[in-house]
């Protein structure tokens, strides 16, 4: 169902009602504990990505179907794609032929290989990565990682702290304000940010503002038990009013806006009227939401249609991957060149973590239809301040590309080590920014994922 300004306000009312009726837990107005004020962009690649084409390549001159149970098949790709493994100058990371422009950012990224998914079911793998917990059957277990982050930060000036575009979001036991605002596309966000047909005019707004000012009271005087419920309600109302009055829609009008800002965004991200909700458009939304402090966490669907079991694998899979990686390269450029609004001496890439993932990988050998099926050994890609840079952690085997156990301190393969899982990736990422991880019910982390 499409979002609107009215449904957003109704949702706010329901949230406040839930706070009043449910067993109350005070809403933190500042970051809990020593958590760092980070921002996050989560990029989901829908369908299962081919890691031979992307983050875990193999040289076709060495690795073959007959010798290693690995079939790179780079020679079957359209002529525009390289036929071998890519490794830019100065990079410690190798890439497959579909990496596109993203390879230029090897010095800023951390690639994790051999992520053990334990499932070949789309829903299970997707929800495992979204929540950091193994699902209960097909049902997500626990809350989405962005909800955990927002829940611990509390009210830090983000009017829509958890934006989710064309992806699933969960809140099992966290504060209402941590819930993701689910959007079907960029247009839904515009509907939330713009005045609807029944919105009061400027004169009426001024009257209402004066009334609120005259009838306002100190919420602390209504809160003798110290729970903070009335302060939280007032904070929610104030945040909603600021959102409605901020005139933010002009920064997200990628289809109809004519400002130089919008024209530049359209050109950089390749946004077209024919594909207004493409992965590139969603990344532009994420960049604007982070830059303008609309949201602390943004989840986008960067690619769709990667489930290539048929012969279309040879054309569709590399095209979708390259388009996604090229758009991601633009986002990384923008984050690296834009000052953080709270810390102008730093760039956004120094305060924003970017996580790129899919529900699983694809088999190292082609099936009898010329495509690739689901494969357990996955990869993940990270940028930002809380991971090491220009580094590969983990590996897959040289025969059949199975996930290998690693030394948690070094990230190198070790037979008596541990498997890398989505849970360990997120407990590590959150711990590196001093977030609590108790709700993930795992205390272990990967020291090798700490920034160096």
ABEGO torsion letter per residue (X at the ends): XBBBAAAAAAAAAAAAAAAAABBBBBBBABBBEABBBBBBBBBBBBGEBBAAABABBBBAAABBAAAAGBBAGAAABBAABBABBBBBBGBABBBBAAAEAAAAAAAABBBBBGBBAGBABAAAAAAAAAAGBBBBEABBBEBBAAAAAAAAAEBAGBABABBBBGBBBBBAABBAAABBBBBAEAAAAAAAABBBAABBBAAAAAAAAAAAAAABBBAAAABAAGAGAAAAAAAAAAAAAAAAAAGAAAAABAAABABAAAAAAAAAAGBBAABAABAAAAAAAAAAAAAAGABABBBBBABBGABBABAAAAAAAAAAAAAAAAAAAAAAAAAAABBBAABAABBAAAABBBBBBBABBBBABBBAAGBBBBBABBBBBBBEAABBBGBBBEBBBABGGBBBBBBAAAGBBBAABBBBBAAAAAAAAAAAAGBBAAAAGBABBBAAABBX
